[in-house]
Amino acid sequence: MVDPRAGRRTLVRRRTDTTPAQAAPLHAELVAAYARCRDLNRVHGRSYYLATRLLPAHKRPHVHALYGFTRWADDLVDAVDTSAEERARRLSRWADAFRAGLGGVPVTDPLLPAVLHTIRAYDMDLEDFDRFLASMAMDLSVTAYPTYRDLLAYMEGSAAVVGTMMLPILGLASGADVGVARESARQLGLAFQLTNIIRDVADDLARGRVYLPAEDLARFGVTGQILAADAAGRRTSEPVRALIEYECRRALGHYVAARPGMAMLEPRSRVCIRAAYLLYGGIIEELRWAGFDVMRGRVRVPPGRRAAMLAAGASEHLFSSWQRRWRIDLPDFG
């Protein structure tokens, strides 16, 4: 584990230091790797990409690199044109190349040079990357989760660590409590992941996966057959709507838990993360307005509302106003 005091010094120091990306010109291979990561973010993570544009220019490529790394691993395990065995081999080869690159071995992968460069630029915690890759490997064999505790164990590696990966890049304001900031980053990662899980129920069913905990399905009388019938008919039955509402409330609990550390970020990073918070949380709001109908089609935040959320990220008053719109009684989910 990283010494929290050392982490604090690193996070605060990076607020003013020049990164290697600024200190010297990048060679063509590295420039191309960063560009590939940026394109993955722009095409596949539109909300995240919009928020990233609010960061200082020298931070953006590093955030794109982390997105590219996580997205590429996810695509490897989700590929529908290969067997599970082949997907496992591809993920293993890619993870091996990544770890070899950490040791200084040259890599030929088109995007790994960017994330390796980012890790070195910010002296990042390699344990986060190990935990992320372990969760990606789980997707090759685990297709259901009995309890929310089980799902949390998966999301710890697939999402919470992504939040803590981001912290060195975002940077903390002087005097920030690193422990609070890290826990807030974890919670925001969980909030974003659970939002994606809720929105993508139908897509995950098509891949043979049900991320929503079995104990929650049983609570609302939802079976795999009901989910499959709803997805096939592009309609959401009342038991499934009740289930989705329950999970949305749970996701909002993670958003609430993420708030304390957001104020501890560097000012420009704070604007970016506020915008991302509103953009992802806006998906929950759209679901609520749609009556928690997740089967009709992919829920999106309309462009006009996205623009308003981006603007709200820059204003403490506007940000607080948007947050108040989400206030509901949050049950104790245990």
C-alpha positions as CSV (number, residue, x, y, z in Angstrom):
1,M,0.0,0.0,0.0
2,V,1.1,3.6,-0.6
3,D,2.0,5.7,2.4
4,P,-0.9,8.2,2.6
5,R,1.6,10.9,3.6
6,A,3.8,10.2,0.6
7,G,0.6,10.2,-1.5
8,R,-0.3,13.6,-0.2
9,R,3.2,15.0,-1.0
10,T,3.0,13.6,-4.5
11,L,-0.5,14.8,-5.2
12,V,0.2,18.3,-4.1
13,R,3.6,18.5,-5.7
14,R,2.2,17.6,-9.1
15,R,-0.1,20.6,-8.9
16,T,2.8,22.9,-9.9
17,D,5.5,20.6,-11.4
18,T,6.1,20.3,-15.1
19,T,5.3,16.8,-16.3
20,P,7.5,14.9,-18.6
21,A,4.9,15.5,-21.4
22,Q,5.6,19.2,-21.0
23,A,9.4,19.0,-20.4
24,A,10.5,17.3,-23.6
25,P,9.0,16.6,-27.1
26,L,7.4,13.2,-27.4
27,H,8.5,10.8,-30.1
28,A,6.1,9.8,-32.8
29,E,5.1,6.4,-31.3
30,L,4.1,8.1,-28.0
31,V,2.2,10.9,-29.8
32,A,0.3,8.3,-31.8
33,A,-0.5,6.3,-28.6
34,Y,-1.9,9.3,-26.9
35,A,-4.0,10.2,-30.0
36,R,-5.4,6.7,-30.1
37,C,-6.4,6.9,-26.4
38,R,-8.0,10.3,-27.0
39,D,-10.0,8.9,-30.0
40,L,-11.2,6.0,-27.9
41,N,-12.4,8.4,-25.2
42,R,-14.1,10.7,-27.7
43,V,-16.0,7.9,-29.4
44,H,-16.9,5.6,-26.5
45,G,-16.9,7.9,-23.5
46,R,-18.6,11.0,-24.7
47,S,-19.7,12.3,-21.3
48,Y,-16.3,11.6,-19.8
49,Y,-14.6,13.2,-22.8
50,L,-16.7,16.4,-22.5
51,A,-15.7,16.7,-18.9
52,T,-12.1,16.1,-19.6
53,R,-12.0,19.1,-22.0
54,L,-12.4,21.3,-18.9
55,L,-9.0,20.2,-17.6
56,P,-5.8,22.1,-18.3
57,A,-4.4,21.0,-21.6
58,H,-1.4,19.3,-20.2
59,K,-3.5,17.0,-18.0
60,R,-5.9,15.9,-20.7
61,P,-3.7,13.4,-22.6
62,H,-3.0,11.5,-19.3
63,V,-6.7,11.2,-18.6
64,H,-7.2,10.0,-22.1
65,A,-4.5,7.4,-21.6
66,L,-6.2,6.0,-18.5
67,Y,-9.5,5.9,-20.4
68,G,-7.8,4.1,-23.3
69,F,-6.2,1.6,-21.0
70,T,-9.5,0.7,-19.3
71,R,-11.6,0.8,-22.4
72,W,-9.2,-1.4,-24.4
73,A,-9.2,-4.1,-21.6
74,D,-13.0,-3.9,-21.5
75,D,-13.2,-4.4,-25.2
76,L,-10.9,-7.4,-25.1
77,V,-13.2,-9.2,-22.7
78,D,-16.4,-8.1,-24.4
79,A,-15.4,-9.1,-27.9
80,V,-18.3,-11.1,-29.5
81,D,-16.4,-12.5,-32.4
82,T,-14.1,-14.8,-30.4
83,S,-14.4,-17.6,-27.9
84,A,-14.0,-17.1,-24.2
85,E,-10.7,-18.9,-24.3
86,E,-9.4,-16.6,-27.0
87,R,-10.6,-13.6,-25.1
88,A,-8.7,-14.8,-22.1
89,R,-5.5,-15.4,-24.1
90,R,-5.8,-11.9,-25.6
91,L,-6.3,-10.2,-22.2
92,S,-3.4,-12.3,-20.7
93,R,-1.0,-11.3,-23.6
94,W,-2.0,-7.7,-23.3
95,A,-1.6,-7.7,-19.5
96,D,1.8,-9.4,-19.9
97,A,2.9,-6.7,-22.4
98,F,1.8,-4.0,-20.0
99,R,3.7,-5.5,-17.1
100,A,6.8,-6.0,-19.3
101,G,6.6,-2.4,-20.4
102,L,6.5,-1.3,-16.7
103,G,9.9,-3.1,-16.4
104,G,11.3,-1.2,-19.3
105,V,10.8,-3.8,-22.1
106,P,9.8,-2.0,-25.4
107,V,6.1,-2.6,-26.3
108,T,4.6,-2.6,-29.8
109,D,1.0,-2.2,-28.7
110,P,-0.6,0.9,-30.2
111,L,-1.8,2.5,-26.9
112,L,0.2,1.0,-24.1
113,P,3.1,3.5,-24.5
114,A,0.7,6.3,-23.5
115,V,-0.4,4.7,-20.2
116,L,3.1,3.6,-19.4
117,H,4.3,7.2,-19.9
118,T,1.4,8.5,-17.7
119,I,2.3,6.1,-14.9
120,R,5.9,7.2,-14.9
121,A,4.9,10.9,-15.2
122,Y,2.8,10.7,-12.0
123,D,4.5,7.9,-10.1
124,M,1.1,6.0,-10.0
125,D,0.2,3.2,-7.7
126,L,0.7,0.0,-9.7
127,E,-1.6,-2.0,-7.3
128,D,-4.6,-0.1,-8.8
129,F,-3.7,-1.5,-12.2
130,D,-3.3,-5.0,-10.9
131,R,-6.7,-4.9,-9.3
132,F,-8.3,-3.5,-12.5
133,L,-6.9,-6.2,-14.6
134,A,-8.1,-8.8,-12.1
135,S,-11.6,-7.5,-12.4
136,M,-11.4,-7.6,-16.2
137,A,-10.4,-11.3,-15.9
138,M,-13.5,-11.9,-13.8
139,D,-15.7,-10.8,-16.7
140,L,-14.4,-13.8,-18.7
141,S,-15.9,-16.3,-16.3
142,V,-18.3,-14.6,-13.9
143,T,-21.7,-13.9,-15.3
144,A,-23.8,-13.1,-12.2
145,Y,-23.4,-11.8,-8.7
146,P,-25.3,-13.3,-5.8
147,T,-25.2,-10.2,-3.5
148,Y,-24.3,-6.5,-3.7
149,R,-21.2,-7.2,-1.6
150,D,-20.1,-9.6,-4.4
151,L,-20.8,-6.9,-7.1
152,L,-18.9,-4.3,-5.0
153,A,-15.8,-6.7,-4.9
154,Y,-15.9,-6.6,-8.7
155,M,-16.5,-2.9,-9.0
156,E,-13.7,-2.2,-6.5
157,G,-11.3,-3.3,-9.3
158,S,-13.2,-2.2,-12.3
159,A,-14.2,1.2,-11.1
160,A,-13.1,2.3,-7.6
161,V,-9.5,2.0,-8.5
162,V,-10.0,4.1,-11.6
163,G,-11.0,6.9,-9.3
164,T,-7.9,6.6,-7.3
165,M,-5.8,6.3,-10.5
166,M,-7.1,9.7,-11.5
167,L,-6.1,11.5,-8.3
168,P,-2.4,12.1,-9.1
169,I,-3.4,13.6,-12.4
170,L,-6.1,15.8,-11.0
171,G,-4.1,16.9,-8.1
172,L,-5.2,18.1,-4.7
173,A,-5.3,21.6,-3.3
174,S,-2.9,22.5,-0.5
175,G,-4.0,21.2,2.9
176,A,-6.4,18.6,1.4
177,D,-7.1,15.4,3.4
178,V,-5.7,12.6,1.1
179,G,-7.7,9.9,2.9
180,V,-11.0,11.7,2.3
181,A,-10.1,12.5,-1.3
182,R,-9.2,8.9,-2.0
183,E,-12.5,7.6,-0.5
184,S,-14.5,10.2,-2.5
185,A,-12.6,9.1,-5.7
186,R,-13.5,5.5,-4.9
187,Q,-17.1,6.3,-4.4
188,L,-17.4,8.3,-7.6
189,G,-15.9,5.4,-9.5
190,L,-18.5,3.1,-8.0
191,A,-21.3,5.6,-8.8
192,F,-20.2,5.8,-12.4
193,Q,-19.9,2.1,-12.8
194,L,-23.2,1.3,-11.2
195,T,-24.8,4.0,-13.4
196,N,-23.4,2.2,-16.5
197,I,-24.6,-1.2,-15.2
198,I,-28.1,0.1,-14.7
199,R,-28.3,1.8,-18.1
200,D,-26.7,-1.2,-19.9
201,V,-28.9,-4.0,-18.5
202,A,-30.1,-5.1,-22.0
203,D,-26.6,-4.9,-23.6
204,D,-25.1,-7.0,-20.8
205,L,-27.9,-9.6,-21.2
206,A,-27.0,-9.9,-24.8
207,R,-23.5,-10.8,-23.6
208,G,-24.8,-13.4,-21.2
209,R,-24.2,-11.3,-18.1
210,V,-26.5,-10.0,-15.3
211,Y,-24.6,-7.6,-13.0
212,L,-27.5,-6.7,-10.9
213,P,-27.3,-8.8,-7.7
214,A,-29.4,-11.9,-7.6
215,E,-30.7,-11.0,-4.1
216,D,-32.1,-7.7,-5.6
217,L,-33.8,-9.6,-8.4
218,A,-35.4,-11.9,-5.9
219,R,-36.5,-9.0,-3.8
220,F,-38.6,-7.7,-6.6
221,G,-39.7,-11.0,-8.1
222,V,-37.5,-10.6,-11.2
223,T,-36.2,-13.7,-12.9
224,G,-33.7,-14.1,-15.8
225,Q,-36.6,-15.1,-18.0
226,I,-38.5,-11.8,-17.2
227,L,-35.3,-9.8,-18.0
228,A,-34.9,-11.7,-21.2
229,A,-38.5,-11.2,-22.2
230,D,-38.4,-7.5,-21.4
231,A,-35.2,-7.0,-23.5
232,A,-36.6,-9.0,-26.4
233,G,-39.8,-6.9,-26.4
234,R,-38.0,-3.6,-25.7
235,R,-40.3,-3.0,-22.8
236,T,-39.8,-2.8,-19.1
237,S,-42.2,-4.7,-16.9
238,E,-43.3,-3.2,-13.6
239,P,-41.2,-5.6,-11.4
240,V,-38.1,-4.6,-13.4
241,R,-38.9,-0.9,-13.2
242,A,-39.1,-1.3,-9.4
243,L,-35.8,-3.1,-9.4
244,I,-34.2,-0.4,-11.5
245,E,-35.5,2.4,-9.2
246,Y,-34.0,0.6,-6.3
247,E,-30.6,0.4,-8.0
248,C,-30.8,4.0,-9.1
249,R,-31.3,5.0,-5.4
250,R,-28.3,2.9,-4.5
251,A,-26.2,4.6,-7.2
252,L,-27.2,8.0,-5.8
253,G,-26.0,6.9,-2.4
254,H,-22.5,6.5,-4.0
255,Y,-22.8,9.9,-5.6
256,V,-23.6,11.5,-2.2
257,A,-20.6,9.7,-0.6
258,A,-18.3,11.1,-3.4
259,R,-19.1,14.7,-2.6
260,P,-16.7,15.5,0.3
261,G,-13.5,15.1,-1.6
262,M,-14.5,16.9,-4.7
263,A,-13.9,20.3,-3.0
264,M,-10.3,19.2,-2.2
265,L,-9.3,19.0,-5.9
266,E,-7.3,21.6,-7.7
267,P,-9.7,24.3,-9.0
268,R,-9.6,23.3,-12.7
269,S,-9.8,19.6,-11.8
270,R,-12.7,20.4,-9.5
271,V,-14.6,21.9,-12.4
272,C,-14.0,18.8,-14.5
273,I,-15.1,16.3,-11.9
274,R,-18.2,18.3,-11.0
275,A,-19.2,18.2,-14.7
276,A,-18.5,14.5,-14.9
277,Y,-20.5,14.0,-11.7
278,L,-23.5,15.9,-13.2
279,L,-23.3,14.2,-16.6
280,Y,-23.2,10.7,-15.2
281,G,-25.7,11.5,-12.5
282,G,-27.9,13.0,-15.2
283,I,-28.4,9.4,-16.6
284,I,-30.0,8.5,-13.4
285,E,-32.2,11.6,-13.6
286,E,-33.2,10.7,-17.2
287,L,-34.1,7.2,-16.1
288,R,-36.3,8.5,-13.4
289,W,-38.1,10.8,-15.9
290,A,-38.5,7.8,-18.2
291,G,-40.2,5.8,-15.4
292,F,-37.1,3.6,-15.0
293,D,-37.6,2.1,-18.5
294,V,-34.2,0.7,-19.4
295,M,-35.3,-1.7,-22.1
296,R,-36.7,0.7,-24.7
297,G,-33.3,2.0,-25.7
298,R,-30.0,3.5,-24.4
299,V,-30.8,6.4,-22.1
300,R,-28.9,9.5,-22.9
301,V,-28.7,13.0,-21.5
302,P,-30.0,15.5,-24.2
303,P,-27.3,17.8,-25.7
304,G,-28.9,21.0,-24.2
305,R,-28.9,19.5,-20.7
306,R,-25.3,18.3,-21.2
307,A,-24.2,21.8,-22.1
308,A,-25.9,23.2,-19.0
309,M,-24.2,20.6,-16.8
310,L,-20.8,21.4,-18.2
311,A,-21.4,25.1,-17.4
312,A,-22.7,24.2,-13.9
313,G,-19.4,22.4,-13.1
314,A,-17.7,25.8,-13.1
315,S,-20.0,27.4,-10.6
316,E,-20.4,26.3,-7.0
317,H,-23.9,27.8,-6.9
318,L,-25.1,26.1,-10.1
319,F,-23.5,22.8,-9.1
320,S,-25.3,22.9,-5.8
321,S,-28.6,23.7,-7.5
322,W,-28.2,20.6,-9.8
323,Q,-27.4,18.4,-6.8
324,R,-30.5,19.5,-5.0
325,R,-32.6,18.2,-7.8
326,W,-31.4,14.6,-7.0
327,R,-32.3,14.7,-3.3
328,I,-34.3,11.7,-2.3
329,D,-34.6,9.6,0.8
330,L,-31.7,7.2,0.6
331,P,-32.4,3.9,2.3
332,D,-29.8,1.9,4.1
333,F,-28.8,-0.7,1.6
334,G,-26.4,-2.4,3.9
